[in-house]
Amino acid sequence: MEVPPAAPAKPMQALGRAPGDAPHKGSDLRFDPLGNRISRADRWSNDQFEWEAPVLPSSDLPPPPRAQVASGPFASRLLAVFEDRPEAVDRLCAAAEARAAVRGEEELLRELRAEVSRIAWRSRTLPELQRERLRMIAQDSLQPAAWRAAAGLLLDFFVSGGK
């Protein structure tokens, strides 16, 4: 079986630009016969090398909007108290006890104080049944210390006006 002879490679002709196609910044794009781009002569010169200006957004854009402050670990429990759910105070106190067990009572009180001082809770008043349940917990020496501390802080803030 005979293999047909291979024809010699024909070099490409130099490519030119289309009539309406302008070169970048006055530079002349040239290509070799194989189609590879030929670098400009001043490409490696430190004095004449030019970067293309980056495309940046307009400086007259408005600043990005500020993000809302993330709710704390007691936000949903506190919302349930204000919605007057019967189990809400006990769940909030249980969450406070768990937080105190993990992080300590000082950290619990700091986080709870930070949560109740948010603007969202400032104009709220505790429902009567929730207020009475918090008073019972705060005065009951049989309750865990974290329960009494959380109940006392809520009463001080929302009833006594510790805002």
Beta strands, then each sheet from edge to edge (+ up, - down):
strand 1: 30-31
strand 2: 37-38
sheet 1: 1+ 2-
end
